[in-house]
Amino acid sequence: MNNKYLSINVWILLGVTIVLILFTFILVFHNETIPNKIYQDRNNLLSVGKTAAELIKPIGKINLAL
């Protein structure tokens, strides 16, 4: 009887571990390209010789690509 409960607990622990690993992987993969986007926007904002409209344009831009 104890073996049955032990195996159920092991499977539950294994399932929770797999879910946490997948969550961590998705979180890291999703944020992998964010620094490049920040540097791109920062370069646009700090560039010299642009008008105010050109400097503000990247801020309000919405990127829907996945």
PQR file of N, CA, C, O and H, with PARSE charges and radii, in Angstrom:
ATOM      1  N   MET A   1       0.822  -1.195   0.000 -0.4000 1.5000
ATOM      2  CA  MET A   1       0.000   0.000   0.000 -0.0000 2.0000
ATOM      3  C   MET A   1       0.863   1.256   0.000  0.5500 1.7000
ATOM      4  O   MET A   1       0.559   2.224  -0.697 -0.5500 1.4000
ATOM      5  N   ASN A   2       1.940   1.239   0.782 -0.4000 1.5000
ATOM      6  CA  ASN A   2       2.828   2.401   0.835 -0.0000 2.0000
ATOM      7  C   ASN A   2       3.538   2.626  -0.496  0.5500 1.7000
ATOM      8  O   ASN A   2       3.842   3.761  -0.863 -0.5500 1.4000
ATOM      9  H   ASN A   2       2.187   0.453   1.349  0.4000 1.0000
ATOM     10  N   ASN A   3       3.801   1.535  -1.216 -0.4000 1.5000
ATOM     11  CA  ASN A   3       4.453   1.671  -2.516 -0.0000 2.0000
ATOM     12  C   ASN A   3       3.563   2.420  -3.500  0.5500 1.7000
ATOM     13  O   ASN A   3       4.056   3.193  -4.322 -0.5500 1.4000
ATOM     14  H   ASN A   3       3.555   0.613  -0.918  0.4000 1.0000
ATOM     15  N   LYS A   4       2.253   2.194  -3.419 -0.4000 1.5000
ATOM     16  CA  LYS A   4       1.322   2.870  -4.314 -0.0000 2.0000
ATOM     17  C   LYS A   4       1.349   4.374  -4.051  0.5500 1.7000
ATOM     18  O   LYS A   4       1.426   5.166  -4.990 -0.5500 1.4000
ATOM     19  H   LYS A   4       1.853   1.566  -2.751  0.4000 1.0000
ATOM     20  N   TYR A   5       1.288   4.768  -2.790 -0.4000 1.5000
ATOM     21  CA  TYR A   5       1.310   6.200  -2.460 -0.0000 2.0000
ATOM     22  C   TYR A   5       2.656   6.825  -2.806  0.5500 1.7000
ATOM     23  O   TYR A   5       2.722   7.983  -3.220 -0.5500 1.4000
ATOM     24  H   TYR A   5       1.225   4.125  -2.027  0.4000 1.0000
ATOM     25  N   LEU A   6       3.719   6.060  -2.636 -0.4000 1.5000
ATOM     26  CA  LEU A   6       5.051   6.553  -2.981 -0.0000 2.0000
ATOM     27  C   LEU A   6       5.160   6.814  -4.476  0.5500 1.7000
ATOM     28  O   LEU A   6       5.693   7.841  -4.896 -0.5500 1.4000
ATOM     29  H   LEU A   6       3.666   5.120  -2.300  0.4000 1.0000
ATOM     30  N   SER A   7       4.653   5.881  -5.280 -0.4000 1.5000
ATOM     31  CA  SER A   7       4.741   6.069  -6.726 -0.0000 2.0000
ATOM     32  C   SER A   7       3.860   7.241  -7.189  0.5500 1.7000
ATOM     33  O   SER A   7       4.235   7.968  -8.109 -0.5500 1.4000
ATOM     34  H   SER A   7       4.220   5.046  -4.939  0.4000 1.0000
ATOM     35  N   ILE A   8       2.709   7.425  -6.565 -0.4000 1.5000
ATOM     36  CA  ILE A   8       1.855   8.572  -6.907 -0.0000 2.0000
ATOM     37  C   ILE A   8       2.567   9.873  -6.560  0.5500 1.7000
ATOM     38  O   ILE A   8       2.545  10.819  -7.348 -0.5500 1.4000
ATOM     39  H   ILE A   8       2.404   6.835  -5.817  0.4000 1.0000
ATOM     40  N   ASN A   9       3.195   9.931  -5.395 -0.4000 1.5000
ATOM     41  CA  ASN A   9       3.928  11.130  -5.000 -0.0000 2.0000
ATOM     42  C   ASN A   9       5.104  11.407  -5.933  0.5500 1.7000
ATOM     43  O   ASN A   9       5.387  12.562  -6.253 -0.5500 1.4000
ATOM     44  H   ASN A   9       3.212   9.162  -4.755  0.4000 1.0000
ATOM     45  N   VAL A  10       5.783  10.359  -6.366 -0.4000 1.5000
ATOM     46  CA  VAL A  10       6.906  10.533  -7.296 -0.0000 2.0000
ATOM     47  C   VAL A  10       6.404  11.086  -8.621  0.5500 1.7000
ATOM     48  O   VAL A  10       7.028  11.985  -9.183 -0.5500 1.4000
ATOM     49  H   VAL A  10       5.554   9.421  -6.107  0.4000 1.0000
ATOM     50  N   TRP A  11       5.289  10.570  -9.134 -0.4000 1.5000
ATOM     51  CA  TRP A  11       4.752  11.065 -10.407 -0.0000 2.0000
ATOM     52  C   TRP A  11       4.277  12.517 -10.286  0.5500 1.7000
ATOM     53  O   TRP A  11       4.459  13.314 -11.206 -0.5500 1.4000
ATOM     54  H   TRP A  11       4.782   9.840  -8.677  0.4000 1.0000
ATOM     55  N   ILE A  12       3.674  12.849  -9.157 -0.4000 1.5000
ATOM     56  CA  ILE A  12       3.241  14.238  -8.944 -0.0000 2.0000
ATOM     57  C   ILE A  12       4.458  15.159  -8.898  0.5500 1.7000
ATOM     58  O   ILE A  12       4.455  16.218  -9.525 -0.5500 1.4000
ATOM     59  H   ILE A  12       3.525  12.202  -8.410  0.4000 1.0000
ATOM     60  N   LEU A  13       5.476  14.773  -8.176 -0.4000 1.5000
ATOM     61  CA  LEU A  13       6.702  15.566  -8.089 -0.0000 2.0000
ATOM     62  C   LEU A  13       7.361  15.700  -9.460  0.5500 1.7000
ATOM     63  O   LEU A  13       7.833  16.778  -9.820 -0.5500 1.4000
ATOM     64  H   LEU A  13       5.478  13.913  -7.666  0.4000 1.0000
ATOM     65  N   LEU A  14       7.393  14.638 -10.204 -0.4000 1.5000
ATOM     66  CA  LEU A  14       7.964  14.668 -11.558 -0.0000 2.0000
ATOM     67  C   LEU A  14       7.155  15.595 -12.466  0.5500 1.7000
ATOM     68  O   LEU A  14       7.732  16.359 -13.240 -0.5500 1.4000
ATOM     69  H   LEU A  14       7.009  13.762  -9.912  0.4000 1.0000
ATOM     70  N   GLY A  15       5.852  15.536 -12.380 -0.4000 1.5000
ATOM     71  CA  GLY A  15       5.001  16.408 -13.193 -0.0000 2.0000
ATOM     72  C   GLY A  15       5.192  17.874 -12.852  0.5500 1.7000
ATOM     73  O   GLY A  15       5.286  18.707 -13.753 -0.5500 1.4000
ATOM     74  H   GLY A  15       5.383  14.915 -11.751  0.4000 1.0000
ATOM     75  N   VAL A  16       5.251  18.204 -11.569 -0.4000 1.5000
ATOM     76  CA  VAL A  16       5.468  19.593 -11.151 -0.0000 2.0000
ATOM     77  C   VAL A  16       6.831  20.079 -11.618  0.5500 1.7000
ATOM     78  O   VAL A  16       6.964  21.223 -12.051 -0.5500 1.4000
ATOM     79  H   VAL A  16       5.174  17.527 -10.837  0.4000 1.0000
ATOM     80  N   THR A  17       7.834  19.232 -11.537 -0.4000 1.5000
ATOM     81  CA  THR A  17       9.182  19.590 -11.978 -0.0000 2.0000
ATOM     82  C   THR A  17       9.203  19.875 -13.480  0.5500 1.7000
ATOM     83  O   THR A  17       9.820  20.846 -13.919 -0.5500 1.4000
ATOM     84  H   THR A  17       7.725  18.302 -11.185  0.4000 1.0000
ATOM     85  N   ILE A  18       8.539  19.040 -14.260 -0.4000 1.5000
ATOM     86  CA  ILE A  18       8.494  19.248 -15.712 -0.0000 2.0000
ATOM     87  C   ILE A  18       7.771  20.551 -16.048  0.5500 1.7000
ATOM     88  O   ILE A  18       8.208  21.283 -16.936 -0.5500 1.4000
ATOM     89  H   ILE A  18       8.038  18.251 -13.903  0.4000 1.0000
ATOM     90  N   VAL A  19       6.687  20.847 -15.362 -0.4000 1.5000
ATOM     91  CA  VAL A  19       5.953  22.094 -15.602 -0.0000 2.0000
ATOM     92  C   VAL A  19       6.826  23.301 -15.271  0.5500 1.7000
ATOM     93  O   VAL A  19       6.826  24.283 -16.014 -0.5500 1.4000
ATOM     94  H   VAL A  19       6.332  20.252 -14.641  0.4000 1.0000
ATOM     95  N   LEU A  20       7.561  23.243 -14.178 -0.4000 1.5000
ATOM     96  CA  LEU A  20       8.450  24.353 -13.812 -0.0000 2.0000
ATOM     97  C   LEU A  20       9.586  24.529 -14.814  0.5500 1.7000
ATOM     98  O   LEU A  20       9.963  25.656 -15.133 -0.5500 1.4000
ATOM     99  H   LEU A  20       7.561  22.446 -13.574  0.4000 1.0000
ATOM    100  N   ILE A  21      10.124  23.437 -15.303 -0.4000 1.5000
ATOM    101  CA  ILE A  21      11.187  23.515 -16.314 -0.0000 2.0000
ATOM    102  C   ILE A  21      10.642  24.139 -17.598  0.5500 1.7000
ATOM    103  O   ILE A  21      11.296  24.998 -18.189 -0.5500 1.4000
ATOM    104  H   ILE A  21       9.817  22.521 -15.043  0.4000 1.0000
ATOM    105  N   LEU A  22       9.459  23.720 -18.036 -0.4000 1.5000
ATOM    106  CA  LEU A  22       8.858  24.292 -19.246 -0.0000 2.0000
ATOM    107  C   LEU A  22       8.552  25.772 -19.061  0.5500 1.7000
ATOM    108  O   LEU A  22       8.790  26.567 -19.971 -0.5500 1.4000
ATOM    109  H   LEU A  22       8.928  23.022 -17.556  0.4000 1.0000
ATOM    110  N   PHE A  23       8.030  26.155 -17.901 -0.4000 1.5000
ATOM    111  CA  PHE A  23       7.744  27.556 -17.625 -0.0000 2.0000
ATOM    112  C   PHE A  23       9.015  28.392 -17.679  0.5500 1.7000
ATOM    113  O   PHE A  23       9.022  29.476 -18.262 -0.5500 1.4000
ATOM    114  H   PHE A  23       7.837  25.509 -17.163  0.4000 1.0000
ATOM    115  N   THR A  24      10.095  27.892 -17.073 -0.4000 1.5000
ATOM    116  CA  THR A  24      11.373  28.607 -17.089 -0.0000 2.0000
ATOM    117  C   THR A  24      11.906  28.730 -18.505  0.5500 1.7000
ATOM    118  O   THR A  24      12.397  29.792 -18.889 -0.5500 1.4000
ATOM    119  H   THR A  24      10.089  27.011 -16.600  0.4000 1.0000
ATOM    120  N   PHE A  25      11.819  27.663 -19.287 -0.4000 1.5000
ATOM    121  CA  PHE A  25      12.295  27.697 -20.675 -0.0000 2.0000
ATOM    122  C   PHE A  25      11.522  28.720 -21.490  0.5500 1.7000
ATOM    123  O   PHE A  25      12.120  29.488 -22.244 -0.5500 1.4000
ATOM    124  H   PHE A  25      11.421  26.800 -18.975  0.4000 1.0000
ATOM    125  N   ILE A  26      10.201  28.741 -21.351 -0.4000 1.5000
ATOM    126  CA  ILE A  26       9.378  29.699 -22.100 -0.0000 2.0000
ATOM    127  C   ILE A  26       9.692  31.121 -21.666  0.5500 1.7000
ATOM    128  O   ILE A  26       9.767  32.018 -22.506 -0.5500 1.4000
ATOM    129  H   ILE A  26       9.715  28.117 -20.738  0.4000 1.0000
ATOM    130  N   LEU A  27       9.875  31.342 -20.382 -0.4000 1.5000
ATOM    131  CA  LEU A  27      10.193  32.672 -19.877 -0.0000 2.0000
ATOM    132  C   LEU A  27      11.527  33.164 -20.420  0.5500 1.7000
ATOM    133  O   LEU A  27      11.634  34.316 -20.839 -0.5500 1.4000
ATOM    134  H   LEU A  27       9.814  30.613 -19.700  0.4000 1.0000
ATOM    135  N   VAL A  28      12.529  32.321 -20.418 -0.4000 1.5000
ATOM    136  CA  VAL A  28      13.854  32.712 -20.914 -0.0000 2.0000
ATOM    137  C   VAL A  28      13.815  32.889 -22.420  0.5500 1.7000
ATOM    138  O   VAL A  28      14.382  33.859 -22.924 -0.5500 1.4000
ATOM    139  H   VAL A  28      12.442  31.385 -20.077  0.4000 1.0000
ATOM    140  N   PHE A  29      13.181  32.009 -23.149 -0.4000 1.5000
ATOM    141  CA  PHE A  29      13.122  32.098 -24.610 -0.0000 2.0000
ATOM    142  C   PHE A  29      12.381  33.362 -25.044  0.5500 1.7000
ATOM    143  O   PHE A  29      12.769  34.007 -26.018 -0.5500 1.4000
ATOM    144  H   PHE A  29      12.720  31.222 -22.739  0.4000 1.0000
ATOM    145  N   HIS A  30      11.321  33.714 -24.324 -0.4000 1.5000
ATOM    146  CA  HIS A  30      10.532  34.891 -24.667 -0.0000 2.0000
ATOM    147  C   HIS A  30      11.347  36.172 -24.491  0.5500 1.7000
ATOM    148  O   HIS A  30      11.203  37.107 -25.278 -0.5500 1.4000
ATOM    149  H   HIS A  30      11.006  33.190 -23.532  0.4000 1.0000
ATOM    150  N   ASN A  31      12.193  36.224 -23.478 -0.4000 1.5000
ATOM    151  CA  ASN A  31      12.957  37.431 -23.182 -0.0000 2.0000
ATOM    152  C   ASN A  31      14.331  37.457 -23.829  0.5500 1.7000
ATOM    153  O   ASN A  31      15.126  38.354 -23.548 -0.5500 1.4000
ATOM    154  H   ASN A  31      12.310  35.465 -22.838  0.4000 1.0000
ATOM    155  N   GLU A  32      14.624  36.497 -24.684 -0.4000 1.5000
ATOM    156  CA  GLU A  32      15.945  36.401 -25.289 -0.0000 2.0000
ATOM    157  C   GLU A  32      16.237  37.563 -26.232  0.5500 1.7000
ATOM    158  O   GLU A  32      17.379  38.020 -26.291 -0.5500 1.4000
ATOM    159  H   GLU A  32      13.978  35.768 -24.912  0.4000 1.0000
ATOM    160  N   THR A  33      15.248  38.055 -26.969 -0.4000 1.5000
ATOM    161  CA  THR A  33      15.477  39.101 -27.969 -0.0000 2.0000
ATOM    162  C   THR A  33      15.195  40.500 -27.436  0.5500 1.7000
ATOM    163  O   THR A  33      15.377  41.469 -28.172 -0.5500 1.4000
ATOM    164  H   THR A  33      14.321  37.684 -26.921  0.4000 1.0000
ATOM    165  N   ILE A  34      14.765  40.643 -26.204 -0.4000 1.5000
ATOM    166  CA  ILE A  34      14.422  41.961 -25.671 -0.0000 2.0000
ATOM    167  C   ILE A  34      15.629  42.903 -25.602  0.5500 1.7000
ATOM    168  O   ILE A  34      15.481  44.064 -25.983 -0.5500 1.4000
ATOM    169  H   ILE A  34      14.618  39.855 -25.606  0.4000 1.0000
ATOM    170  N   PRO A  35      16.814  42.480 -25.140 -0.5600 1.5000
ATOM    171  CA  PRO A  35      17.930  43.425 -25.105  0.2800 2.0000
ATOM    172  C   PRO A  35      18.260  44.036 -26.461  0.5500 1.7000
ATOM    173  O   PRO A  35      18.584  45.221 -26.533 -0.5500 1.4000
ATOM    174  N   ASN A  36      18.185  43.249 -27.543 -0.4000 1.5000
ATOM    175  CA  ASN A  36      18.442  43.792 -28.878 -0.0000 2.0000
ATOM    176  C   ASN A  36      17.439  44.880 -29.223  0.5500 1.7000
ATOM    177  O   ASN A  36      17.804  45.901 -29.807 -0.5500 1.4000
ATOM    178  H   ASN A  36      17.923  42.286 -27.484  0.4000 1.0000
ATOM    179  N   LYS A  37      16.194  44.673 -28.871 -0.4000 1.5000
ATOM    180  CA  LYS A  37      15.162  45.666 -29.150 -0.0000 2.0000
ATOM    181  C   LYS A  37      15.412  46.930 -28.336  0.5500 1.7000
ATOM    182  O   LYS A  37      15.204  48.036 -28.835 -0.5500 1.4000
ATOM    183  H   LYS A  37      15.897  43.844 -28.397  0.4000 1.0000
ATOM    184  N   ILE A  38      15.853  46.783 -27.096 -0.4000 1.5000
ATOM    185  CA  ILE A  38      16.132  47.945 -26.256 -0.0000 2.0000
ATOM    186  C   ILE A  38      17.277  48.760 -26.847  0.5500 1.7000
ATOM    187  O   ILE A  38      17.197  49.987 -26.904 -0.5500 1.4000
ATOM    188  H   ILE A  38      16.022  45.884 -26.690  0.4000 1.0000
ATOM    189  N   TYR A  39      18.343  48.088 -27.288 -0.4000 1.5000
ATOM    190  CA  TYR A  39      19.472  48.805 -27.870 -0.0000 2.0000
ATOM    191  C   TYR A  39      19.069  49.501 -29.166  0.5500 1.7000
ATOM    192  O   TYR A  39      19.525  50.610 -29.444 -0.5500 1.4000
ATOM    193  H   TYR A  39      18.407  47.091 -27.241  0.4000 1.0000
ATOM    194  N   GLN A  40      18.221  48.857 -29.956 -0.4000 1.5000
ATOM    195  CA  GLN A  40      17.750  49.453 -31.203 -0.0000 2.0000
ATOM    196  C   GLN A  40      16.958  50.719 -30.913  0.5500 1.7000
ATOM    197  O   GLN A  40      17.200  51.753 -31.534 -0.5500 1.4000
ATOM    198  H   GLN A  40      17.851  47.956 -29.730  0.4000 1.0000
ATOM    199  N   ASP A  41      16.017  50.653 -29.979 -0.4000 1.5000
ATOM    200  CA  ASP A  41      15.208  51.820 -29.634 -0.0000 2.0000
ATOM    201  C   ASP A  41      16.074  52.910 -29.017  0.5500 1.7000
ATOM    202  O   ASP A  41      15.867  54.095 -29.281 -0.5500 1.4000
ATOM    203  H   ASP A  41      15.820  49.813 -29.474  0.4000 1.0000
ATOM    204  N   ARG A  42      17.033  52.521 -28.204 -0.4000 1.5000
ATOM    205  CA  ARG A  42      17.917  53.496 -27.554 -0.0000 2.0000
ATOM    206  C   ARG A  42      18.759  54.226 -28.601  0.5500 1.7000
ATOM    207  O   ARG A  42      18.947  55.439 -28.499 -0.5500 1.4000
ATOM    208  H   ARG A  42      17.202  51.559 -27.989  0.4000 1.0000
ATOM    209  N   ASN A  43      19.265  53.513 -29.599 -0.4000 1.5000
ATOM    210  CA  ASN A  43      20.052  54.146 -30.656 -0.0000 2.0000
ATOM    211  C   ASN A  43      19.199  55.133 -31.440  0.5500 1.7000
ATOM    212  O   ASN A  43      19.670  56.206 -31.819 -0.5500 1.4000
ATOM    213  H   ASN A  43      19.112  52.528 -29.682  0.4000 1.0000
ATOM    214  N   ASN A  44      17.951  54.771 -31.681 -0.4000 1.5000
ATOM    215  CA  ASN A  44      17.061  55.689 -32.396 -0.0000 2.0000
ATOM    216  C   ASN A  44      16.812  56.953 -31.584  0.5500 1.7000
ATOM    217  O   ASN A  44      16.766  58.053 -32.135 -0.5500 1.4000
ATOM    218  H   ASN A  44      17.568  53.900 -31.374  0.4000 1.0000
ATOM    219  N   LEU A  45      16.654  56.795 -30.294 -0.4000 1.5000
ATOM    220  CA  LEU A  45      16.349  57.950 -29.450 -0.0000 2.0000
ATOM    221  C   LEU A  45      17.558  58.856 -29.234  0.5500 1.7000
ATOM    222  O   LEU A  45      17.407  60.069 -29.089 -0.5500 1.4000
ATOM    223  H   LEU A  45      16.691  55.901 -29.847  0.4000 1.0000
ATOM    224  N   LEU A  46      18.749  58.277 -29.212 -0.4000 1.5000
ATOM    225  CA  LEU A  46      19.948  59.069 -28.943 -0.0000 2.0000
ATOM    226  C   LEU A  46      20.628  59.608 -30.199  0.5500 1.7000
ATOM    227  O   LEU A  46      21.627  60.321 -30.097 -0.5500 1.4000
ATOM    228  H   LEU A  46      18.872  57.292 -29.329  0.4000 1.0000
ATOM    229  N   SER A  47      20.111  59.284 -31.368 -0.4000 1.5000
ATOM    230  CA  SER A  47      20.749  59.739 -32.597 -0.0000 2.0000
ATOM    231  C   SER A  47      20.587  61.252 -32.757  0.5500 1.7000
ATOM    232  O   SER A  47      19.607  61.842 -32.303 -0.5500 1.4000
ATOM    233  H   SER A  47      19.300  58.705 -31.451  0.4000 1.0000
ATOM    234  N   VAL A  48      21.569  61.856 -33.411 -0.4000 1.5000
ATOM    235  CA  VAL A  48      21.611  63.306 -33.590 -0.0000 2.0000
ATOM    236  C   VAL A  48      21.068  63.653 -34.974  0.5500 1.7000
ATOM    237  O   VAL A  48      21.296  62.929 -35.943 -0.5500 1.4000
ATOM    238  H   VAL A  48      22.365  61.377 -33.780  0.4000 1.0000
ATOM    239  N   GLY A  49      20.349  64.767 -35.052 -0.4000 1.5000
ATOM    240  CA  GLY A  49      19.890  65.254 -36.342 -0.0000 2.0000
ATOM    241  C   GLY A  49      18.493  64.815 -36.727  0.5500 1.7000
ATOM    242  O   GLY A  49      18.054  65.092 -37.843 -0.5500 1.4000
ATOM    243  H   GLY A  49      20.163  65.355 -34.265  0.4000 1.0000
ATOM    244  N   LYS A  50      17.783  64.143 -35.842 -0.4000 1.5000
ATOM    245  CA  LYS A  50      16.418  63.728 -36.153 -0.0000 2.0000
ATOM    246  C   LYS A  50      15.438  64.730 -35.569  0.5500 1.7000
ATOM    247  O   LYS A  50      15.725  65.401 -34.578 -0.5500 1.4000
ATOM    248  H   LYS A  50      18.140  63.918 -34.935  0.4000 1.0000
ATOM    249  N   THR A  51      14.279  64.817 -36.201 -0.4000 1.5000
ATOM    250  CA  THR A  51      13.241  65.697 -35.687 -0.0000 2.0000
ATOM    251  C   THR A  51      12.554  65.038 -34.497  0.5500 1.7000
ATOM    252  O   THR A  51      12.736  63.847 -34.244 -0.5500 1.4000
ATOM    253  H   THR A  51      14.046  64.271 -37.006  0.4000 1.0000
ATOM    254  N   ALA A  52      11.769  65.819 -33.774 -0.4000 1.5000
ATOM    255  CA  ALA A  52      11.062  65.289 -32.606 -0.0000 2.0000
ATOM    256  C   ALA A  52      10.094  64.181 -33.011  0.5500 1.7000
ATOM    257  O   ALA A  52       9.957  63.193 -32.289 -0.5500 1.4000
ATOM    258  H   ALA A  52      11.622  66.786 -33.980  0.4000 1.0000
ATOM    259  N   ALA A  53       9.429  64.325 -34.139 -0.4000 1.5000
ATOM    260  CA  ALA A  53       8.482  63.295 -34.601 -0.0000 2.0000
ATOM    261  C   ALA A  53       9.206  61.978 -34.891  0.5500 1.7000
ATOM    262  O   ALA A  53       8.682  60.906 -34.590 -0.5500 1.4000
ATOM    263  H   ALA A  53       9.540  65.127 -34.726  0.4000 1.0000
ATOM    264  N   GLU A  54      10.402  62.052 -35.469 -0.4000 1.5000
ATOM    265  CA  GLU A  54      11.156  60.832 -35.767 -0.0000 2.0000
ATOM    266  C   GLU A  54      11.656  60.161 -34.486  0.5500 1.7000
ATOM    267  O   GLU A  54      11.769  58.936 -34.426 -0.5500 1.4000
ATOM    268  H   GLU A  54      10.828  62.923 -35.713  0.4000 1.0000
ATOM    269  N   LEU A  55      11.957  60.968 -33.462 -0.4000 1.5000
ATOM    270  CA  LEU A  55      12.416  60.409 -32.200 -0.0000 2.0000
ATOM    271  C   LEU A  55      11.285  59.745 -31.422  0.5500 1.7000
ATOM    272  O   LEU A  55      11.513  58.754 -30.728 -0.5500 1.4000
ATOM    273  H   LEU A  55      11.866  61.963 -33.511  0.4000 1.0000
ATOM    274  N   ILE A  56      10.076  60.273 -31.528 -0.4000 1.5000
ATOM    275  CA  ILE A  56       8.929  59.747 -30.778 -0.0000 2.0000
ATOM    276  C   ILE A  56       8.307  58.540 -31.471  0.5500 1.7000
ATOM    277  O   ILE A  56       7.710  57.693 -30.807 -0.5500 1.4000
ATOM    278  H   ILE A  56       9.891  61.077 -32.092  0.4000 1.0000
ATOM    279  N   LYS A  57       8.431  58.447 -32.778 -0.4000 1.5000
ATOM    280  CA  LYS A  57       7.775  57.392 -33.565 -0.0000 2.0000
ATOM    281  C   LYS A  57       8.056  55.967 -33.047  0.5500 1.7000
ATOM    282  O   LYS A  57       7.106  55.192 -32.936 -0.5500 1.4000
ATOM    283  H   LYS A  57       8.916  59.136 -33.318  0.4000 1.0000
ATOM    284  N   PRO A  58       9.315  55.573 -32.721 -0.5600 1.5000
ATOM    285  CA  PRO A  58       9.537  54.194 -32.251  0.2800 2.0000
ATOM    286  C   PRO A  58       8.898  53.888 -30.896  0.5500 1.7000
ATOM    287  O   PRO A  58       8.654  52.722 -30.588 -0.5500 1.4000
ATOM    288  N   ILE A  59       8.625  54.894 -30.094 -0.4000 1.5000
ATOM    289  CA  ILE A  59       8.073  54.664 -28.760 -0.0000 2.0000
ATOM    290  C   ILE A  59       6.644  54.134 -28.843  0.5500 1.7000
ATOM    291  O   ILE A  59       6.276  53.223 -28.102 -0.5500 1.4000
ATOM    292  H   ILE A  59       8.823  55.841 -30.345  0.4000 1.0000
ATOM    293  N   GLY A  60       5.836  54.702 -29.743 -0.4000 1.5000
ATOM    294  CA  GLY A  60       4.439  54.299 -29.853 -0.0000 2.0000
ATOM    295  C   GLY A  60       4.211  53.124 -30.783  0.5500 1.7000
ATOM    296  O   GLY A  60       3.065  52.737 -31.015 -0.5500 1.4000
ATOM    297  H   GLY A  60       6.135  55.443 -30.345  0.4000 1.0000
ATOM    298  N   LYS A  61       5.257  52.557 -31.312 -0.4000 1.5000
ATOM    299  CA  LYS A  61       5.129  51.468 -32.265 -0.0000 2.0000
ATOM    300  C   LYS A  61       4.784  50.166 -31.542  0.5500 1.7000
ATOM    301  O   LYS A  61       5.387  49.840 -30.520 -0.5500 1.4000
ATOM    302  H   LYS A  61       6.187  52.871 -31.124  0.4000 1.0000
ATOM    303  N   ILE A  62       3.819  49.432 -32.072 -0.4000 1.5000
ATOM    304  CA  ILE A  62       3.413  48.149 -31.502 -0.0000 2.0000
ATOM    305  C   ILE A  62       3.866  47.047 -32.441  0.5500 1.7000
ATOM    306  O   ILE A  62       3.558  47.059 -33.633 -0.5500 1.4000
ATOM    307  H   ILE A  62       3.329  49.697 -32.903  0.4000 1.0000
ATOM    308  N   ASN A  63       4.594  46.104 -31.890 -0.4000 1.5000
ATOM    309  CA  ASN A  63       5.096  44.991 -32.684 -0.0000 2.0000
ATOM    310  C   ASN A  63       4.253  43.764 -32.370  0.5500 1.7000
ATOM    311  O   ASN A  63       4.286  43.258 -31.248 -0.5500 1.4000
ATOM    312  H   ASN A  63       4.844  46.094 -30.922  0.4000 1.0000
ATOM    313  N   LEU A  64       3.494  43.279 -33.358 -0.4000 1.5000
ATOM    314  CA  LEU A  64       2.622  42.124 -33.157 -0.0000 2.0000
ATOM    315  C   LEU A  64       3.225  40.827 -33.645  0.5500 1.7000
ATOM    316  O   LEU A  64       2.591  39.776 -33.551 -0.5500 1.4000
ATOM    317  H   LEU A  64       3.467  43.690 -34.269  0.4000 1.0000
ATOM    318  N   ALA A  65       4.454  40.882 -34.172 -0.4000 1.5000
ATOM    319  CA  ALA A  65       5.098  39.663 -34.678 -0.0000 2.0000
ATOM    320  C   ALA A  65       5.524  38.787 -33.508  0.5500 1.7000
ATOM    321  O   ALA A  65       5.966  39.281 -32.470 -0.5500 1.4000
ATOM    322  H   ALA A  65       4.969  41.736 -34.249  0.4000 1.0000
ATOM    323  N   LEU A  66       5.385  37.497 -33.691 -0.4000 1.5000
ATOM    324  CA  LEU A  66       5.794  36.562 -32.630 -0.0000 2.0000
ATOM    325  C   LEU A  66       7.153  36.067 -32.885  0.5500 1.7000
ATOM    326  O   LEU A  66       7.676  35.270 -32.106 -0.5500 1.4000
ATOM    327  H   LEU A  66       5.027  37.095 -34.534  0.4000 1.0000
TER
END
